[in-house]
Amino acid sequence: MTVEALYDLVILQATPGGITAAIEAARLGKTSIILERTAFIGGLPANGLGATDIATRGATGGLFLEFVRRIKAYYVSTYGADSAQAKDCSDGYRFEPRVAEQIFHDWLAEYPRIKIVTRRQFDFEPENVQWDGDRISAVQVTNLDTNQVETVPGRFFLDASYEGDLIAAAGVPFFVGREGVEEYNEIGAGRLYKLWNGPECAGSTHAGDNAVQAFNYRLCVTDDPQNRAPIKRPENYNRAEFVSLIHDVRSGLHTGVDVLECTEEMFAENLKRADRNELPIPHKLDGIRRLLSNCKLPNAKWDGNNQHFAFISTDLPEENWPYPTSSWAWRDAFAKRLREYTEGLLYFAQTDEALPQWFRDACSQWGWAADEYVENGHFPRQLYVREGRRMKGKYIFTANDMHVLVPRHPDGVVMHDGTTKGRVDDNSKTRRPSVQKDSITASHYALDSHAVRKREPGRVHLDGFFSYRCTPYPVPYGVMVPDAPVSNLLAPVPVSATHIGFSTLRMEPCWMALGQAAGVAACLALDAGVAAEHVSIEKLQQRLLDEGAVLAYDKKLWASGVDDEARKAMQLETLQTS
């Protein structure tokens, strides 16, 4: 079966990056078809990631900022400008999953040139890509409702999947795992044991491996009894997976740098306090905060992420390593396993009698938001694939492409080259790169990776956890251009980067900006009849600036008296003189 229409753009997955690509192409008069495997659109923002990952608001603009403004407008128009909901949406940067999904639907409905088909599975075998010379002419997907194979022809193709399945099927080289420090001399590279907000510790070899950072579900939880659904015991509950939590709760043990100030006597005293049903002193992680890092959303909901100060939380390291290159059958089985693990962890915290009563009582105040994911037991439909395949592109983004700030610590910091320095203030840096001449967006989030291994005896934290602050940085066009003989393919989500570089590019604001840029670039390539790598960077940047994108961030751009035209001119001057 063949889709009758020939679309200008064929986009794999209705992630935010795929959606912005289609919207931008529609504004330029092009048609798009988005092939989404699930029955839903919106990726992670519609599945629990309601706390926007951006360190400097204003560093990323364009369609991402338009999405943010639509979120704010929804809460203001629905509840009133002075409402608690309008306040809690934080100018549109925090939102409920169902609201994000609705915003995406309403936004796409404004563009009849965009068609979305759901329940279409793309498998990454090469036979699912058809060629005309060095151009992809069509892809084959399986309709999961009919089990029939459908052929979807197109003029240009975008891989907006978290997994990077299309680039793999098209024969584009890619990376999986961690590079060693010797490859790019990056801070945090390779095997790493580091106290959260603290120094590197014993076991850190910085050797590369095949480890993939952990996935979890971004949970939507509430302590509002009027909208709280109970957390039930999962079918495949395994208490043994969670028993290490008992000693952590009773003793107050955690993985933050503050643990250096704790003594064995303090831990012993806390165990006695636990016998009296008293909280540990000091109690850094009490109740639900021992399990989740919660961020407040409107309507008494919270975005529940993994707790980085804990040895055991909602991440499930190691078991996800095969995920990027495995079949959908394997991935679905892992998603089910991770759901049951997550449900089991919270059920254990609320009910297991080996835990102190105060802890069980505190955790029992929480449940699922009853008006979210009602067809899925109030549980997110999509897991958080933090890192799948990373394409080998024309440009490989690394930690050296930004100004990294090294954290202060009184006992000194063990650097990535093995040397030890004394107190290092927040203004010191590893390298300060020049502005990328072919920048397609600015972005800003810390270098941030979750664990790759489960708890190991004698280690201060889980292997792979790190967060290194940085300043806003530009992202070059080459990160989404394949380093392969394929002329009509871009990858705005599984972009070209090392594990360390990808750890900051992987945030949804950046992916939305890259998707928008990919939409423009695809249109320019089609109009000029050139390969993706040969599009006019000048025309690409001018269109992005006209659409409100930020290509070279400087806080002076938002000073009073700087209008839109002056802001664009300042950015172009910065890019042209870099």
ROMARPA-476436 format. One line per 8 residues: number of its first residue (from 1); their letters; for each residue x, y negated, z of C-alpha. Coordinates in steps of 0.5 Angstrom, whole numbers, plus 500, padded with zeros to 3 digits. Each point is the difference from the previous one (the first is absolute). Example, Ala and Ser with C-alpha at 12.3 -4.5 7.8 and 13.67 -1.06 7.14 Angstrom:
# ROMARPA-476436
1) AS) 525:509:516 ~ 502:493:498
//
This chain:
# ROMARPA-476436
1) MTVEALYD) 500:500:500 ~ 503:493:498 ~ 498:493:503 ~ 496:497:494 ~ 503:493:501 ~ 507:498:499 ~ 502:496:506 ~ 506:495:500
9) LVILQATP) 502:502:507 ~ 500:507:503 ~ 501:499:508 ~ 501:506:504 ~ 497:499:507 ~ 495:495:503 ~ 505:497:505 ~ 500:493:501
17) GGITAAIE) 506:499:495 ~ 496:504:495 ~ 494:495:501 ~ 504:494:500 ~ 503:502:493 ~ 494:502:497 ~ 497:493:502 ~ 506:496:498
25) AARLGKTS) 499:504:493 ~ 493:498:500 ~ 501:493:500 ~ 505:500:495 ~ 495:504:495 ~ 502:507:501 ~ 496:506:502 ~ 502:505:505
33) IILERTAF) 498:507:503 ~ 502:502:507 ~ 500:507:501 ~ 499:501:508 ~ 501:507:503 ~ 495:499:506 ~ 493:498:500 ~ 502:493:502
41) IGGLPANG) 504:494:498 ~ 505:495:504 ~ 505:505:503 ~ 503:499:507 ~ 496:493:501 ~ 494:504:499 ~ 502:505:505 ~ 502:497:506
49) LGATDIAT) 506:495:498 ~ 496:494:503 ~ 506:496:503 ~ 504:497:494 ~ 507:502:500 ~ 503:493:498 ~ 505:496:504 ~ 500:494:497
57) RGATGGLF) 493:498:498 ~ 501:496:493 ~ 506:504:498 ~ 495:504:495 ~ 495:497:496 ~ 496:501:494 ~ 494:505:500 ~ 503:503:507
65) LEFVRRIK) 498:493:503 ~ 493:500:496 ~ 499:506:503 ~ 501:497:507 ~ 496:494:499 ~ 494:505:498 ~ 501:503:506 ~ 499:494:504
73) AYYVSTYG) 495:497:496 ~ 496:507:502 ~ 500:499:507 ~ 499:493:500 ~ 494:500:496 ~ 497:507:503 ~ 501:498:507 ~ 502:492:500
81) ADSAQAKD) 506:496:500 ~ 500:500:508 ~ 499:507:501 ~ 504:505:504 ~ 500:504:493 ~ 503:494:496 ~ 505:499:506 ~ 502:507:500
89) CSDGYRFE) 501:501:492 ~ 506:495:501 ~ 499:496:494 ~ 499:506:496 ~ 506:504:502 ~ 496:505:505 ~ 494:504:497 ~ 496:506:501
97) PRVAEQIF) 501:506:495 ~ 493:499:498 ~ 500:493:498 ~ 507:501:496 ~ 496:505:496 ~ 494:496:499 ~ 505:494:498 ~ 503:504:495
105) HDWLAEYP) 494:503:497 ~ 497:493:499 ~ 506:497:498 ~ 501:505:494 ~ 493:499:498 ~ 501:493:498 ~ 504:503:494 ~ 496:505:495
113) RIKIVTRR) 507:501:497 ~ 502:505:505 ~ 497:507:501 ~ 501:504:506 ~ 499:508:500 ~ 501:503:506 ~ 501:508:502 ~ 505:500:494
121) QFDFEPEN) 507:504:502 ~ 506:499:497 ~ 505:506:501 ~ 507:498:498 ~ 502:506:496 ~ 503:497:493 ~ 495:503:496 ~ 495:495:503
129) VQWDGDRI) 503:494:496 ~ 500:499:492 ~ 505:497:496 ~ 501:496:494 ~ 507:499:499 ~ 502:496:507 ~ 493:498:501 ~ 495:503:505
137) SAVQVTNL) 494:501:495 ~ 495:504:506 ~ 500:503:506 ~ 496:506:502 ~ 496:500:507 ~ 495:505:503 ~ 493:498:502 ~ 500:503:507
145) DTNQVETV) 492:500:499 ~ 500:504:494 ~ 507:503:500 ~ 501:498:493 ~ 506:497:497 ~ 499:493:497 ~ 505:497:495 ~ 501:492:501
153) PGRFFLDA) 503:497:495 ~ 503:493:501 ~ 505:495:497 ~ 504:498:507 ~ 500:504:506 ~ 501:498:507 ~ 502:505:506 ~ 497:497:506
161) SYEGDLIA) 500:506:504 ~ 503:501:507 ~ 503:506:498 ~ 503:498:493 ~ 497:506:496 ~ 500:497:494 ~ 507:498:499 ~ 502:507:502
169) AAGVPFFV) 495:503:495 ~ 503:495:495 ~ 507:502:501 ~ 502:494:504 ~ 506:501:505 ~ 498:499:507 ~ 503:500:507 ~ 497:504:506
177) GREGVEEY) 503:500:507 ~ 506:496:503 ~ 506:497:497 ~ 507:500:505 ~ 503:494:502 ~ 506:501:495 ~ 495:499:494 ~ 498:493:501
185) NEIGAGRL) 503:498:507 ~ 493:499:502 ~ 498:498:507 ~ 496:506:503 ~ 502:505:495 ~ 500:507:501 ~ 499:504:506 ~ 498:495:506
193) YKLWNGPE) 499:501:507 ~ 498:493:503 ~ 496:497:506 ~ 494:496:498 ~ 503:493:500 ~ 506:502:502 ~ 507:503:498 ~ 502:506:496
201) CAGSTHAG) 502:506:504 ~ 503:507:500 ~ 498:504:494 ~ 500:495:495 ~ 504:502:494 ~ 497:496:495 ~ 501:506:495 ~ 495:501:495
209) DNAVQAFN) 495:505:499 ~ 493:502:497 ~ 496:498:506 ~ 494:496:499 ~ 497:495:505 ~ 494:502:504 ~ 492:499:497 ~ 494:499:505
217) YRLCVTDD) 493:497:499 ~ 499:493:502 ~ 494:501:505 ~ 494:496:501 ~ 499:500:507 ~ 495:496:505 ~ 499:500:508 ~ 493:497:498
225) PQNRAPIK) 495:505:503 ~ 495:497:495 ~ 504:502:494 ~ 504:506:503 ~ 500:507:497 ~ 503:506:504 ~ 507:503:499 ~ 498:507:499
233) RPENYNRA) 505:506:501 ~ 502:502:493 ~ 499:507:497 ~ 508:502:500 ~ 501:497:507 ~ 507:502:503 ~ 502:497:507 ~ 507:502:499
241) EFVSLIHD) 501:495:495 ~ 499:494:505 ~ 502:503:507 ~ 507:496:500 ~ 495:494:501 ~ 499:502:507 ~ 507:498:503 ~ 500:494:495
249) VRSGLHTG) 494:497:503 ~ 501:502:508 ~ 508:498:499 ~ 498:493:496 ~ 506:503:495 ~ 500:496:494 ~ 504:499:494 ~ 501:492:500
257) VDVLECTE) 507:496:502 ~ 497:499:507 ~ 501:507:502 ~ 507:498:501 ~ 498:497:506 ~ 497:506:503 ~ 503:505:505 ~ 499:507:501
265) EMFAENLK) 498:498:507 ~ 494:495:497 ~ 498:506:496 ~ 500:505:506 ~ 496:495:504 ~ 495:499:494 ~ 499:508:500 ~ 498:499:507
273) RADRNELP) 495:494:499 ~ 497:504:494 ~ 498:505:506 ~ 497:495:503 ~ 496:498:494 ~ 504:493:499 ~ 503:497:494 ~ 508:500:499
281) IPHKLDGI) 504:494:502 ~ 501:497:495 ~ 494:502:496 ~ 502:498:492 ~ 495:505:497 ~ 494:501:504 ~ 493:503:498 ~ 499:500:492
289) RRLLSNCK) 506:496:499 ~ 504:506:501 ~ 497:503:494 ~ 499:494:496 ~ 503:494:498 ~ 493:496:499 ~ 498:494:496 ~ 494:496:501
297) LPNAKWDG) 495:500:495 ~ 493:496:499 ~ 494:504:504 ~ 504:503:506 ~ 504:504:495 ~ 507:502:500 ~ 505:502:495 ~ 504:506:503
305) NNQHFAFI) 507:501:498 ~ 505:505:502 ~ 503:497:507 ~ 508:499:499 ~ 501:500:507 ~ 498:507:501 ~ 503:507:498 ~ 493:503:498
313) STDLPEEN) 495:496:497 ~ 496:500:493 ~ 506:501:496 ~ 501:507:498 ~ 508:501:498 ~ 503:505:496 ~ 494:504:498 ~ 499:494:494
321) WPYPTSSW) 506:501:497 ~ 498:504:494 ~ 494:496:499 ~ 503:495:494 ~ 501:506:495 ~ 495:505:502 ~ 493:501:497 ~ 494:497:502
329) AWRDAFAK) 498:507:503 ~ 506:499:505 ~ 498:493:501 ~ 493:501:502 ~ 502:506:505 ~ 505:495:503 ~ 495:495:501 ~ 495:504:503
337) RLREYTEG) 506:503:505 ~ 502:492:501 ~ 492:499:502 ~ 500:505:505 ~ 506:499:503 ~ 498:492:501 ~ 493:502:503 ~ 503:506:504
345) LLYFAQTD) 505:494:503 ~ 495:496:502 ~ 495:505:503 ~ 506:503:504 ~ 501:493:503 ~ 493:499:502 ~ 499:507:503 ~ 506:504:502
353) EALPQWFR) 500:501:507 ~ 508:500:501 ~ 500:493:498 ~ 499:494:505 ~ 492:499:501 ~ 502:492:499 ~ 502:502:494 ~ 495:504:497
361) DACSQWGW) 495:495:503 ~ 503:494:496 ~ 501:504:493 ~ 492:503:501 ~ 498:493:499 ~ 502:500:493 ~ 497:504:494 ~ 499:499:492
369) AADEYVEN) 496:494:498 ~ 493:503:498 ~ 499:496:494 ~ 506:501:496 ~ 501:506:496 ~ 493:503:502 ~ 500:505:494 ~ 507:503:503
377) GHFPRQLY) 499:501:508 ~ 502:492:501 ~ 507:502:498 ~ 504:497:494 ~ 500:503:494 ~ 507:499:497 ~ 506:501:504 ~ 506:495:500
385) VREGRRMK) 505:502:495 ~ 506:496:502 ~ 505:502:495 ~ 499:505:494 ~ 504:500:494 ~ 504:494:499 ~ 502:499:493 ~ 507:499:497
393) GKYIFTAN) 499:493:497 ~ 504:495:496 ~ 501:497:507 ~ 501:503:506 ~ 498:496:506 ~ 504:501:507 ~ 501:497:506 ~ 505:496:497
401) DMHVLVPR) 495:496:496 ~ 498:496:506 ~ 502:496:506 ~ 500:505:506 ~ 500:498:507 ~ 503:504:505 ~ 497:500:507 ~ 503:498:507
409) HPDGVVMH) 502:505:505 ~ 504:499:506 ~ 504:506:500 ~ 502:499:492 ~ 497:503:494 ~ 503:506:496 ~ 500:498:493 ~ 499:504:494
417) DGTTKGRV) 507:500:498 ~ 502:503:507 ~ 503:494:503 ~ 497:497:507 ~ 499:493:501 ~ 498:496:506 ~ 494:496:501 ~ 498:498:493
425) DDNSKTRR) 495:494:499 ~ 494:500:496 ~ 503:495:495 ~ 505:505:498 ~ 500:504:493 ~ 502:506:496 ~ 500:496:493 ~ 496:495:497
433) PSVQKDSI) 498:501:493 ~ 499:495:495 ~ 493:499:497 ~ 498:505:495 ~ 500:497:493 ~ 494:505:498 ~ 496:499:506 ~ 493:502:500
441) TASHYALD) 498:499:507 ~ 503:498:506 ~ 498:505:506 ~ 502:500:508 ~ 500:506:505 ~ 505:503:504 ~ 504:506:497 ~ 495:505:504
449) SHAVRKRE) 500:508:500 ~ 497:505:504 ~ 503:506:503 ~ 502:506:495 ~ 501:505:506 ~ 496:502:506 ~ 503:500:507 ~ 507:503:501
457) PGRVHLDG) 503:501:507 ~ 505:495:502 ~ 498:495:495 ~ 498:493:502 ~ 494:499:494 ~ 498:504:494 ~ 505:500:494 ~ 498:495:495
465) FFSYRCTP) 497:494:504 ~ 502:493:499 ~ 498:493:499 ~ 505:495:498 ~ 497:493:499 ~ 501:496:494 ~ 499:493:496 ~ 495:500:494
473) YPVPYGVM) 503:503:494 ~ 499:500:492 ~ 498:506:497 ~ 503:501:493 ~ 496:503:494 ~ 505:506:499 ~ 497:503:506 ~ 494:503:496
481) VPDAPVSN) 503:501:493 ~ 502:507:499 ~ 507:502:499 ~ 498:505:494 ~ 498:500:493 ~ 493:498:501 ~ 498:493:497 ~ 493:499:503
489) LLAPVPVS) 500:502:507 ~ 501:496:506 ~ 500:503:508 ~ 497:494:504 ~ 499:505:506 ~ 506:505:500 ~ 505:495:499 ~ 507:501:499
497) ATHIGFST) 504:499:507 ~ 504:504:505 ~ 497:502:506 ~ 502:494:504 ~ 498:495:494 ~ 493:504:499 ~ 499:499:508 ~ 498:493:499
505) LRMEPCWM) 497:500:493 ~ 495:505:502 ~ 495:495:503 ~ 493:499:497 ~ 501:493:499 ~ 507:501:496 ~ 496:506:496 ~ 494:495:498
513) ALGQAAGV) 505:495:497 ~ 504:505:496 ~ 494:503:498 ~ 498:493:497 ~ 507:499:497 ~ 499:507:497 ~ 493:498:497 ~ 503:493:497
521) AACLALDA) 506:504:497 ~ 496:505:497 ~ 496:495:496 ~ 506:496:498 ~ 503:507:497 ~ 494:502:497 ~ 499:493:497 ~ 508:499:497
529) GVAAEHVS) 500:507:498 ~ 506:502:505 ~ 502:505:505 ~ 499:498:507 ~ 507:499:501 ~ 500:494:495 ~ 495:496:502 ~ 501:492:501
537) IEKLQQRL) 502:499:507 ~ 499:493:499 ~ 492:501:498 ~ 499:505:505 ~ 503:495:506 ~ 496:495:497 ~ 493:504:500 ~ 501:502:507
545) LDEGAVLA) 502:493:502 ~ 493:498:497 ~ 497:505:503 ~ 502:498:507 ~ 506:505:501 ~ 506:498:504 ~ 506:502:497 ~ 505:496:504
553) YDKKLWAS) 498:499:507 ~ 502:494:504 ~ 496:497:506 ~ 501:493:497 ~ 496:502:494 ~ 494:500:505 ~ 502:493:503 ~ 495:494:500
561) GVDDEARK) 500:497:493 ~ 502:506:496 ~ 494:501:495 ~ 500:506:496 ~ 503:498:494 ~ 506:497:504 ~ 500:507:503 ~ 501:504:494
569) AMQLETLQ) 505:495:497 ~ 504:501:506 ~ 500:507:500 ~ 502:500:492 ~ 506:496:502 ~ 502:504:505 ~ 500:506:496 ~ 503:497:494
577) TS) 506:497:504 ~ 501:507:504
//
